[in-house]
Amino acid sequence: MRPTLVVLAAGMGSRYGGIKQIDGVGPDGEAILDYSVYDALQAGFGRVVFVIRRDIEDDFRRFVGSRFEKHVDVGYVFQEMDDLPVAGVDFAGRSKPWGTAHAVWAARKAVNEPFAAINADDFYGREAYTILGAWLAERASDENEYAMVGFRVDHTLSPNGSVSRAVCETDDAGALKRIVEHKEIFRDGSAIVSQLNDGSRMTLAPDTTVSMNMFGFTPTFFPAIERGFAEFLRRNAGDPKAEYYIPTVVDELIARGEARMTVLPSSGQWFGVTYREDRESVVAALGKLADDGSYPRPLWGG
């Protein structure tokens, strides 16, 4: 069974300003997710499901989805604030959905096979899709075996501000033991620093493995999200900024011994547009990849 690519594209990108998922940064107007879909197809994925918001549906289908529909089976699902596993949640004053785990859960009715979940605005590189696609192709749909592609933290930073990364701890066999969200990681001179919630700082080694939200799951992950999400909502419904993250679900499952996650290391260079100032470097990097023949021009043919 060929795996499905689930693209999380509902976020507005508040720090970037605008709908960065449809921003043309490639040499022929491609968005970053054009390259994600292209690389996934090269790696053997057979279907793409986009998780979007209803208010960007028309623009997204016209400017992005239409480019893929003659190359691969494309589906759309919606991440909506009131699509929740419990009733009676008061989310007055909330302006955005409930985080990346909520976004994955939105695809529960559209995906019945092993799948990868990625951010729409991150460039992961073809190696990452090849590694994850091969791993997913060997999975059965009822397994509680998951995977993530791990990147070196020094390959994932922005020169224009702090970034949020999930720091991973693995055992000797490469299984994830613990994953912890760090919300402010940045370079301070030659050091890589995480600013912690209590105001203290932690220095990270350059080769520290971090998650860039490139995960491989089976459909067993959907009910796992639902169980944890219901409890999360009971605790945090009144917090307009609370979000339920994929790494949080994974960490809870591992701590209870209910799932295993293999970390698949990638040596590739991640890049993305976290801040508007990052855009110039992304345009240059994609142009260079096209110039050296890594990608055709235009990406999807004339």
C-alpha positions in Angstrom: 0.0 0.0 0.0 1.4 3.4 -1.0 1.5 5.9 1.8 -0.4 9.2 1.9 1.1 12.6 2.4 -1.0 14.8 4.8 0.0 18.5 4.5 -0.8 20.8 7.4 -1.6 24.0 5.7 -4.2 25.7 7.9 -1.9 28.1 9.8 -1.8 31.8 8.8 1.8 32.2 9.9 1.3 35.2 12.2 5.0 36.1 12.4 5.4 35.9 8.6 2.3 38.0 7.8 -0.1 36.6 5.1 -0.9 33.1 3.8 2.7 31.9 3.3 1.5 28.4 2.2 0.7 29.9 -1.2 3.6 32.3 -1.5 5.5 31.7 -4.7 9.2 31.4 -3.7 10.4 29.0 -6.4 12.0 30.2 -9.7 8.7 29.7 -11.5 6.3 30.8 -8.8 6.3 27.5 -6.9 5.4 27.4 -3.2 7.6 25.4 -0.8 4.9 22.8 -0.6 5.1 22.3 -4.4 8.6 20.8 -3.7 7.2 18.8 -0.8 4.6 17.1 -3.0 7.1 16.6 -5.8 9.6 15.0 -3.5 6.9 12.8 -1.9 5.8 11.5 -5.4 9.4 10.7 -6.3 9.6 8.8 -3.0 6.5 6.6 -3.8 3.7 8.4 -2.0 0.4 7.8 -3.8 -2.0 10.4 -2.5 -2.0 13.9 -0.9 -4.5 15.3 1.6 -4.4 19.0 2.5 -5.6 20.2 5.9 -6.7 23.8 5.3 -9.2 26.4 6.7 -12.4 27.0 4.9 -11.7 30.7 4.5 -8.6 30.1 2.3 -10.1 27.2 0.4 -10.8 29.0 -2.9 -7.4 30.6 -3.1 -5.7 27.4 -2.0 -7.4 25.2 -4.6 -6.9 27.8 -7.4 -3.3 28.7 -6.7 -1.9 25.5 -5.2 -4.1 22.4 -5.3 -4.9 22.8 -9.0 -1.2 22.3 -9.8 -1.2 18.8 -8.3 -4.6 17.4 -9.4 -3.4 16.0 -12.7 -0.3 14.3 -11.1 -1.8 12.7 -8.0 -5.1 12.0 -6.2 -5.7 15.1 -4.0 -8.1 15.5 -1.1 -9.0 18.4 1.2 -10.1 18.5 4.8 -10.8 21.4 7.1 -9.4 22.2 10.5 -12.2 24.0 12.3 -12.2 25.3 15.9 -15.5 23.6 16.7 -14.6 20.2 15.3 -13.7 18.7 18.7 -13.9 15.3 20.5 -15.9 16.7 23.4 -19.1 18.8 23.4 -19.7 22.0 25.3 -16.2 23.6 24.9 -16.3 27.3 25.4 -13.8 28.8 23.0 -15.0 32.4 23.0 -12.2 34.8 22.2 -10.2 32.1 20.4 -9.0 33.2 16.9 -7.2 30.1 15.7 -7.5 26.3 15.8 -6.0 24.1 18.5 -2.6 23.2 17.1 -0.8 20.6 15.0 -2.4 17.5 16.7 -5.8 19.0 16.0 -4.8 19.5 12.4 -3.8 15.8 12.0 -7.0 14.7 13.7 -9.0 16.7 11.1 -7.8 14.1 8.5 -9.2 11.1 10.3 -12.1 10.5 7.9 -9.9 10.9 4.8 -6.9 8.7 5.5 -7.1 4.9 6.0 -3.5 3.9 5.3 0.0 4.8 6.7 0.7 8.4 6.2 3.3 11.2 6.6 2.3 14.5 8.3 4.3 17.6 7.3 4.1 21.4 7.6 3.2 23.1 4.4 5.8 25.8 4.8 8.9 23.6 5.5 11.3 22.4 2.9 12.6 19.0 4.2 14.6 17.8 1.2 14.2 14.6 -1.0 16.3 12.5 1.3 13.8 12.9 4.1 10.9 11.8 1.9 12.8 8.8 0.6 13.7 7.6 4.1 10.2 8.1 5.5 8.4 6.8 2.5 10.4 3.5 2.6 9.6 3.1 6.3 5.9 3.8 5.8 5.7 1.3 2.9 6.5 -1.5 5.3 3.8 -0.6 7.9 0.4 -2.2 8.4 -2.5 0.1 9.1 -3.2 -1.3 12.5 0.4 -1.0 13.9 1.2 1.3 16.8 4.7 1.9 15.3 5.4 5.4 14.2 8.4 7.3 12.9 9.8 10.8 12.7 12.5 12.4 10.6 15.1 14.0 12.9 17.2 16.9 11.8 20.3 18.5 13.4 19.2 21.6 15.2 22.0 23.7 13.6 20.4 22.9 10.2 17.0 24.3 11.2 17.6 27.8 12.6 16.6 31.2 11.2 19.0 34.2 11.3 16.0 36.4 11.8 14.7 35.3 15.2 13.9 32.4 17.5 12.2 29.2 16.3 10.2 26.5 18.0 11.6 23.0 17.9 10.9 19.7 19.6 14.1 18.3 21.1 14.4 14.5 20.9 16.0 12.0 23.2 16.6 8.5 21.7 17.8 5.1 23.0 20.7 3.2 21.5 18.4 1.5 18.9 17.1 4.9 17.6 13.7 4.7 19.3 12.4 8.0 20.7 12.4 8.1 24.5 11.2 11.6 25.0 10.3 14.7 23.0 10.1 18.1 24.5 8.8 21.3 22.8 11.2 24.3 23.1 9.5 27.5 22.0 12.5 29.8 21.7 15.7 28.5 20.1 18.2 30.9 18.6 21.9 31.5 18.0 23.7 33.6 20.6 27.1 34.2 19.1 28.6 30.8 18.4 26.2 29.0 20.8 22.7 27.6 20.2 20.4 28.5 23.0 17.0 27.6 24.2 15.1 30.2 26.3 13.1 28.2 28.8 9.7 29.2 30.3 11.2 29.9 33.7 13.6 32.5 32.2 16.7 30.2 32.3 18.7 29.2 29.2 19.8 25.8 28.0 22.7 25.4 25.5 22.1 22.9 22.8 24.9 21.0 20.9 24.8 21.7 17.1 24.0 18.0 16.4 21.1 17.8 18.8 18.2 16.0 17.1 15.0 18.0 16.7 11.7 17.3 15.1 10.5 19.5 12.3 7.0 18.1 12.3 7.8 15.4 9.7 6.2 12.3 11.1 5.1 8.9 9.9 1.9 7.4 11.4 -0.6 4.7 10.9 -4.4 5.3 11.3 -4.1 4.1 15.0 -2.8 7.6 15.7 -6.2 9.2 15.1 -7.9 7.6 18.2 -4.8 8.3 20.2 -5.0 12.0 19.4 -8.7 11.9 20.3 -8.2 10.5 23.7 -5.4 13.0 24.6 -7.2 15.9 23.0 -10.3 15.4 25.0 -8.3 15.6 28.2 -6.4 18.6 27.0 -9.6 20.5 26.3 -10.9 19.7 29.7 -7.8 21.3 31.2 -7.3 24.2 28.7 -10.5 25.2 27.1 -10.5 28.6 28.7 -7.0 29.4 27.5 -7.3 31.2 24.1 -3.6 30.4 23.2 -3.4 26.8 24.3 -2.4 24.3 21.5 -2.2 20.6 21.4 1.0 19.6 19.5 1.9 16.4 17.7 5.0 16.0 19.9 2.8 16.2 23.0 0.7 13.3 21.9 3.7 11.3 20.9 5.5 12.0 24.3 2.3 10.9 26.2 2.0 7.7 24.2 5.6 6.7 24.7 5.5 7.5 28.4 2.5 5.1 28.8 4.2 2.4 26.7 1.3 2.6 24.1 3.4 3.3 21.0 7.0 3.2 19.7 8.5 5.9 17.5 11.6 5.4 15.4 13.8 8.4 14.7 15.0 8.4 11.1 18.0 10.8 10.9 18.4 13.1 7.9 21.5 14.9 7.1 19.6 17.3 4.9 19.4 21.1 5.3 15.9 22.2 6.3 14.8 25.7 5.3 11.5 27.6 5.6 9.9 31.0 5.9 9.4 31.6 9.6 9.9 35.3 9.3 9.3 37.5 6.2 13.0 38.3 6.2 13.7 34.5 5.6 12.0 34.7 2.2 15.1 36.0 0.3 17.3 33.2 1.4 14.6 30.6 0.5 14.2 32.1 -3.0 18.0 31.9 -3.4 18.2 28.3 -2.2 15.4 27.0 -4.4 16.9 28.8 -7.4 20.2 27.1 -6.8 18.6 23.7 -6.6 16.9 24.3 -9.9 20.1 25.6 -11.5 22.1 22.5 -10.5 19.4 20.2 -11.9 18.0 18.9 -8.7 14.5 20.0 -9.8 13.1 20.6 -13.3 11.9 24.0 -14.5 9.1 24.6 -14.2 8.6 22.0 -11.5 5.4 20.6 -12.9 6.2 21.0 -16.6 5.1 23.6 -19.1 
